[in-house]
Amino acid sequence: MERERRMPPALAEALRAAGAFRIFTPRELGGHEAPLVAAVEALEALGRLDAAVAWNVWNGNMGFSAALLPESGARAIWGDASRDPIVVNSARPAGVATSVDGGFSLSGRWDIVSGVDVADHVALFALVDPAPGGPPDVRVFFVPKADVRVLDTWKVHALRGTGSNTVVAEAVRVPADRAVSPFAPARIDRPLYRIPAFTLASTGVAGVVLGVAQAALGAATELARGKVSDGTLLADRADVQTTLGRSRAALGAARALLREAAGAVDAAAVEGRPIGEDLRSALRAAMSHAALTARDVLGATYTLASSSALYDGQPLERLFRDGNAAVQHALLHAAHFATYGRLLLGKPAGVPIL
């Protein structure tokens, strides 16, 4: 993955066969229809193994969209029981769709579309028939990868294996049943699909970064057991013991908070209660807290390893790069704490999407 800057096709097929891309897909289409907490746990486990793989599995789990699209569109994408589709997405409304007979004509350029090289379809956000001064009409368009161009732009130092290249669409015809508002109510009334699509799509990234931080802590612990510095085994130094103990406690707390917040959303969905701004903002704050904790642990373990972390092939070298790149995602920004705080004070959220 480091050399090719993308997920190897054989690995993508193994993950597909294992059901990794059907976490949120409806049961009638062969999916797991897993609760949000279970999805977070699965992505965290993958993050402990490899950051780029976990990232692509997160971005490739668009199966909840099958509950939003008209049934004909859902079956056109997810209806082949012999092969789960890999559907990756870009949530930037970087395109324009014009209404035409029977559907839309889609054009635009979307950067950083993770996993696009191994995908079957891409889900692209675009403005429909934009008019000067008019209200924005944002929809998601599901397009076969064969209908777009993929530009080799992912030349980076971290998360190289995600293959987050650029997608270009030039007057691509999209049938009406392959487009939907990201805020549309689901046509399937079961607990998972009562959760807003944006919440389903975004939460898993916090699990990924917590998994990467756990891997870094494990690598640092193993290193400390065998590395001697200035004549002293690292494992015998009080500062190393403190770093490992604090990091483990911090990660445990962040994991528990994320599960609690995701579990509260799951419970509301099961009980048919509204999943309001209070639950969603608490979850976003837990996600941001996970990112801050992961960043702290990555820095602490990298410092503990000193010069050993500089070498290719030392696990902490890539974990530090990949983990710090992952926590840069806007979904994990510390600004989400302010949104949570405003709501706690009884003020408006102050953001268009929560």
C-alpha positions as CSV (number, residue, x, y, z in Angstrom):
1,M,0.0,0.0,0.0
2,E,2.8,2.4,0.8
3,R,4.5,1.8,-2.6
4,E,1.3,1.8,-4.8
5,R,-0.6,4.5,-2.8
6,R,-3.8,2.5,-2.8
7,M,-5.4,-0.6,-1.4
8,P,-4.3,-3.8,-3.2
9,P,-7.2,-5.2,-5.2
10,A,-6.7,-8.7,-3.6
11,L,-7.1,-7.2,-0.1
12,A,-10.2,-5.2,-1.2
13,E,-11.7,-8.5,-2.5
14,A,-10.9,-10.3,0.7
15,L,-12.5,-7.6,2.7
16,R,-15.5,-7.6,0.4
17,A,-15.9,-11.4,0.8
18,A,-15.7,-11.1,4.6
19,G,-18.6,-8.6,4.6
20,A,-16.6,-5.6,5.6
21,F,-18.6,-3.3,3.2
22,R,-22.1,-4.4,4.2
23,I,-22.0,-3.0,7.8
24,F,-25.0,-0.6,7.2
25,T,-26.7,-2.4,4.3
26,P,-30.3,-3.5,4.8
27,R,-30.9,-7.1,5.7
28,E,-33.0,-7.8,2.7
29,L,-30.0,-6.9,0.5
30,G,-27.7,-9.2,2.4
31,G,-26.4,-6.6,4.8
32,H,-25.5,-6.7,8.5
33,E,-27.7,-3.7,9.4
34,A,-25.4,-3.3,12.4
35,P,-26.1,-0.8,15.2
36,L,-23.9,2.3,15.3
37,V,-21.9,1.1,18.3
38,A,-21.1,-2.2,16.5
39,A,-19.9,-0.2,13.5
40,V,-17.6,1.9,15.7
41,E,-16.2,-1.2,17.3
42,A,-15.5,-2.9,14.0
43,L,-13.7,0.1,12.6
44,E,-11.7,0.5,15.8
45,A,-10.6,-3.1,15.5
46,L,-9.5,-2.5,11.9
47,G,-7.7,0.7,12.9
48,R,-5.6,-1.4,15.3
49,L,-4.5,-3.5,12.3
50,D,-4.0,-0.7,9.7
51,A,-5.1,2.9,9.5
52,A,-5.5,3.0,5.7
53,V,-7.5,-0.2,5.5
54,A,-9.8,1.0,8.3
55,W,-10.2,4.4,6.6
56,N,-11.3,2.8,3.3
57,V,-13.7,0.4,5.0
58,W,-15.2,3.4,6.8
59,N,-15.6,5.4,3.6
60,G,-16.8,2.4,1.6
61,N,-19.8,1.6,3.9
62,M,-22.5,3.5,2.2
63,G,-25.1,0.7,2.5
64,F,-27.5,2.9,4.5
65,S,-28.1,4.8,1.3
66,A,-30.0,1.7,0.1
67,A,-32.7,2.7,2.6
68,L,-32.8,6.3,1.3
69,L,-32.9,5.7,-2.5
70,P,-36.0,4.5,-4.3
71,E,-36.1,0.7,-4.2
72,S,-35.3,0.4,-7.9
73,G,-32.1,2.5,-7.4
74,A,-31.1,0.6,-4.3
75,R,-31.5,-2.8,-6.1
76,A,-29.6,-1.6,-9.1
77,I,-26.5,-1.0,-6.8
78,W,-26.9,-3.5,-4.0
79,G,-29.1,-6.1,-5.6
80,D,-26.5,-8.6,-6.6
81,A,-26.5,-11.1,-3.7
82,S,-23.2,-12.7,-5.0
83,R,-21.1,-9.6,-4.6
84,D,-21.3,-6.7,-2.2
85,P,-20.7,-3.3,-3.9
86,I,-17.9,-1.0,-2.7
87,V,-19.5,2.5,-2.8
88,V,-17.1,5.3,-1.7
89,N,-18.1,8.9,-1.3
90,S,-17.1,12.5,-1.3
91,A,-19.4,14.7,0.8
92,R,-18.1,18.0,-0.7
93,P,-20.8,19.5,-2.9
94,A,-18.2,20.1,-5.6
95,G,-20.4,19.4,-8.6
96,V,-23.4,20.7,-10.4
97,A,-26.4,18.6,-11.6
98,T,-28.8,19.7,-14.3
99,S,-32.2,18.2,-14.6
100,V,-32.7,16.3,-17.8
101,D,-35.4,13.9,-19.0
102,G,-35.4,10.9,-16.7
103,G,-32.7,12.1,-14.4
104,F,-29.7,14.5,-14.2
105,S,-26.5,15.5,-16.0
106,L,-23.7,15.6,-13.5
107,S,-20.4,17.5,-13.8
108,G,-17.7,18.4,-11.3
109,R,-14.4,17.5,-9.6
110,W,-14.2,15.9,-6.2
111,D,-10.8,15.6,-4.5
112,I,-9.8,13.1,-1.8
113,V,-12.2,10.3,-2.7
114,S,-10.8,7.5,-0.4
115,G,-10.8,4.0,-1.9
116,V,-12.0,5.0,-5.3
117,D,-9.5,2.7,-7.1
118,V,-11.2,-0.4,-5.6
119,A,-14.7,1.0,-5.7
120,D,-17.6,-0.1,-7.9
121,H,-19.6,3.1,-7.5
122,V,-19.0,6.7,-6.2
123,A,-21.5,8.7,-4.3
124,L,-20.9,12.4,-5.2
125,F,-22.6,15.4,-3.6
126,A,-23.7,18.2,-6.0
127,L,-26.0,21.2,-6.3
128,V,-29.1,20.6,-8.4
129,D,-30.1,23.3,-10.9
130,P,-28.4,26.1,-8.9
131,A,-29.9,29.5,-9.3
132,P,-28.3,32.8,-8.2
133,G,-29.6,33.7,-4.8
134,G,-31.8,30.6,-4.6
135,P,-31.8,28.0,-1.8
136,P,-29.2,25.2,-2.3
137,D,-30.6,21.9,-3.3
138,V,-27.9,19.3,-2.4
139,R,-28.2,15.7,-3.4
140,V,-26.1,12.6,-3.5
141,F,-25.6,11.0,-6.9
142,F,-24.6,7.3,-7.2
143,V,-22.5,6.8,-10.3
144,P,-20.7,3.7,-11.6
145,K,-16.9,4.3,-11.4
146,A,-16.7,3.4,-15.0
147,D,-18.6,6.6,-15.8
148,V,-16.1,9.0,-14.2
149,R,-12.4,9.7,-14.6
150,V,-10.0,9.0,-11.7
151,L,-7.0,11.3,-11.5
152,D,-3.8,10.1,-9.8
153,T,-3.4,13.0,-7.3
154,W,-2.9,11.2,-4.0
155,K,0.9,11.9,-3.6
156,V,1.2,12.3,0.1
157,H,3.3,11.2,3.1
158,A,0.5,9.6,5.2
159,L,-2.5,7.4,4.8
160,R,-0.9,6.5,1.5
161,G,-2.8,3.3,1.2
162,T,-6.2,5.0,1.1
163,G,-5.7,5.9,-2.6
164,S,-7.7,9.1,-2.0
165,N,-7.6,10.3,-5.6
166,T,-9.6,12.8,-7.5
167,V,-12.8,12.0,-9.4
168,V,-14.0,14.0,-12.4
169,A,-17.5,13.8,-13.9
170,E,-18.2,15.4,-17.3
171,A,-21.9,15.5,-18.2
172,V,-22.5,12.0,-16.7
173,R,-26.1,10.9,-17.0
174,V,-27.6,9.8,-13.6
175,P,-31.1,8.2,-13.5
176,A,-33.5,9.9,-11.1
177,D,-33.6,6.8,-8.9
178,R,-29.9,7.0,-8.2
179,A,-30.1,10.5,-6.6
180,V,-31.3,11.4,-3.2
181,S,-31.2,14.2,-0.6
182,P,-28.8,13.4,2.2
183,F,-31.6,14.6,4.5
184,A,-34.4,12.5,3.0
185,P,-36.3,10.3,5.4
186,A,-35.6,6.6,5.0
187,R,-38.2,4.5,3.2
188,I,-37.3,1.6,5.6
189,D,-38.6,2.1,9.1
190,R,-36.2,0.2,11.3
191,P,-34.0,1.4,14.1
192,L,-30.8,1.9,12.1
193,Y,-32.5,3.9,9.4
194,R,-34.1,6.3,11.9
195,I,-30.6,7.6,12.6
196,P,-29.7,10.6,10.3
197,A,-27.6,9.5,7.3
198,F,-24.9,12.1,8.2
199,T,-24.5,10.5,11.6
200,L,-24.2,7.0,10.1
201,A,-21.7,8.2,7.6
202,S,-19.5,10.2,9.9
203,T,-19.2,8.5,13.3
204,G,-16.9,5.6,12.3
205,V,-13.9,7.9,11.7
206,A,-13.6,8.3,15.5
207,G,-13.4,4.6,15.9
208,V,-10.6,4.4,13.3
209,V,-8.4,7.0,15.1
210,L,-8.9,5.3,18.4
211,G,-7.8,2.0,16.9
212,V,-4.6,3.6,15.4
213,A,-3.8,5.2,18.8
214,Q,-4.2,1.8,20.5
215,A,-1.8,0.2,18.0
216,A,0.7,2.9,18.7
217,L,0.4,2.3,22.4
218,G,0.9,-1.4,21.9
219,A,4.0,-0.8,19.7
220,A,5.5,1.6,22.3
221,T,4.9,-0.9,25.1
222,E,6.6,-3.7,23.1
223,L,9.5,-1.4,22.3
224,A,9.9,-0.3,26.0
225,R,10.3,-4.0,27.0
226,G,13.4,-4.4,24.8
227,K,15.1,-1.0,24.2
228,V,18.0,0.2,26.4
229,S,18.7,4.0,26.5
230,D,21.7,5.4,28.5
231,G,22.2,2.0,30.0
232,T,18.6,1.7,31.3
233,L,15.8,-0.5,30.0
234,L,12.9,1.8,29.0
235,A,10.5,-0.4,30.8
236,D,12.3,0.4,34.1
237,R,12.0,4.2,33.8
238,A,9.3,5.9,35.8
239,D,8.6,8.5,33.0
240,V,8.0,5.7,30.5
241,Q,5.7,3.9,32.9
242,T,3.8,7.1,33.5
243,T,3.5,7.7,29.8
244,L,2.1,4.3,29.1
245,G,-0.2,4.3,32.1
246,R,-1.7,7.8,31.3
247,S,-2.1,6.9,27.6
248,R,-3.9,3.7,28.4
249,A,-6.3,5.4,30.8
250,A,-7.0,8.3,28.4
251,L,-7.7,5.9,25.6
252,G,-10.0,3.8,27.8
253,A,-12.0,6.9,28.8
254,A,-12.3,8.2,25.2
255,R,-13.5,4.8,24.0
256,A,-16.0,4.6,26.7
257,L,-17.3,8.1,26.0
258,L,-17.7,7.4,22.3
259,R,-19.6,4.2,22.9
260,E,-21.8,5.9,25.4
261,A,-22.7,8.6,22.9
262,A,-23.2,6.2,20.0
263,G,-25.2,3.9,22.3
264,A,-27.5,6.7,23.3
265,V,-28.3,7.3,19.6
266,D,-28.9,3.6,19.0
267,A,-31.2,3.4,22.0
268,A,-33.3,6.4,20.8
269,A,-33.6,4.8,17.4
270,V,-34.8,1.5,18.9
271,E,-37.3,3.2,21.1
272,G,-38.5,5.5,18.2
273,R,-37.5,8.7,20.1
274,P,-36.3,11.7,18.1
275,I,-32.5,11.8,17.5
276,G,-32.3,15.5,18.2
277,E,-29.5,18.0,18.3
278,D,-28.7,17.0,22.0
279,L,-27.8,13.4,21.1
280,R,-26.0,14.3,17.9
281,S,-24.0,17.1,19.4
282,A,-22.9,14.9,22.3
283,L,-21.8,12.3,19.8
284,R,-19.8,14.9,17.8
285,A,-18.1,16.1,21.0
286,A,-17.2,12.5,21.8
287,M,-15.7,12.1,18.3
288,S,-13.6,15.3,18.7
289,H,-12.5,14.1,22.2
290,A,-11.4,10.8,20.6
291,A,-9.3,12.7,18.1
292,L,-7.7,14.9,20.7
293,T,-6.9,11.9,22.8
294,A,-5.5,9.9,19.9
295,R,-3.3,12.8,18.9
296,D,-1.9,13.1,22.5
297,V,-1.2,9.3,22.6
298,L,0.4,9.3,19.2
299,G,2.7,12.2,20.3
300,A,3.5,10.6,23.6
301,T,4.4,7.2,22.2
302,Y,6.5,8.7,19.4
303,T,8.4,10.7,21.9
304,L,8.9,7.7,24.1
305,A,10.4,5.8,21.2
306,S,12.9,8.7,20.4
307,S,15.2,7.9,17.4
308,S,13.7,4.4,17.0
309,A,10.5,5.9,15.6
310,L,12.4,7.5,12.7
311,Y,13.2,4.3,10.8
312,D,11.2,2.7,8.0
313,G,9.8,-0.5,9.2
314,Q,9.4,0.6,12.8
315,P,5.7,0.4,13.4
316,L,5.5,3.7,15.3
317,E,6.9,5.5,12.3
318,R,3.9,4.8,10.1
319,L,1.4,4.8,12.9
320,F,2.5,8.3,13.8
321,R,2.2,9.6,10.2
322,D,-1.1,7.8,9.5
323,G,-2.7,8.6,12.8
324,N,-1.9,12.3,12.7
325,A,-3.2,12.5,9.2
326,A,-6.5,10.8,10.2
327,V,-7.2,13.2,13.0
328,Q,-7.0,16.1,10.6
329,H,-10.4,15.3,9.2
330,A,-12.9,18.1,9.6
331,L,-15.4,15.7,11.2
332,L,-13.0,15.5,14.2
333,H,-12.3,19.2,14.5
334,A,-12.3,20.7,18.0
335,A,-14.9,23.3,16.9
336,H,-17.6,20.7,17.5
337,F,-17.0,21.2,21.3
338,A,-18.4,24.8,20.9
339,T,-21.5,23.5,19.2
340,Y,-22.1,21.1,22.1
341,G,-21.5,23.9,24.6
342,R,-23.9,26.3,22.8
343,L,-26.6,23.6,23.0
344,L,-25.9,23.0,26.7
345,L,-26.4,26.7,27.3
346,G,-29.7,26.6,25.5
347,K,-28.4,28.5,22.5
348,P,-28.9,27.5,18.8
349,A,-26.3,25.1,17.5
350,G,-25.0,27.6,15.0
351,V,-24.1,25.1,12.3
352,P,-26.1,24.0,9.3
353,I,-25.4,20.3,9.7
354,L,-25.0,18.4,12.9
